[in-house]
Amino acid sequence: MSREEVHPRVRVCAWTSGTDDDRRQGLLGYVALEFGPLALDGVTVRKTAVGRLALSFPSRTDRAGRR
């Protein structure tokens, strides 16, 4: 197993800060990144109630606005 298989490279491609209201509620911003061969977009970066950083993936919304 190669080092790349065990420890995939992570690269931030874009960062968009949340609004002031978002940040007050713990949503710091949105990131697009590459994780090894995967391209991930729309990942949210949040600060939890205990101060830890967390990544979350918003749920899909269909055309009618349903999740």
N, C-alpha and C positions, 0 to 999 in steps of 0.2 A: 504494500500500500504506500502510495506516495504522500509526501507532506501535504500537497494540495487536496488530496482526498480526505485526509484526516482534519486539516485546518483550512477550509475554503477561504479564499481571499474575499474580503468585503470592501466594496468601493461605493462611496456616496456619489451619486450622479447629480442630484438636485436637492435643494432644501428650500421649503417655503415656510416662513414663520406663521404661527397662528395669530389671530387678532388679539387685541388686549383682553377682550372678554374670554376668548379661548384660553389664553394663558392663565387668567385668574381661575379658571375651572380645571387647570392642569394639562390642557392640550398645548404643548409647546410648538408643534408644527407638523409638517408632512415631509416625508423623504422618499426619494426614488433611489434605489440602490441595486448593486449587483452583488449577489451572494454566490460565489463560485460561478457556475454557468447560468444561474437563474437571474432574471431581471424582475425586480419587485418595485411596484409603483403605488403610490397612495397609502403608504404605511404611515400611521400616526405615531408620533413620539409624545409620550405623556409623562407627567410627574405624578406619582401615586401620593396618597395621603400621608405615607410615611417617608416621602422624599426620594424614593427610588425611581429611576428612569425605566420606562416600559415601552415596548413596541406593540402596537395592536393593528389588526387588519380589519378595516370597516367591512360590514356585511354588504352583500350585493343588494342593490335596489333595482326592481324592474321598472318598466315604463310607467306603470300605474303608481309608482312610489311605494310598493310593498317590499318588505324585507323578507 
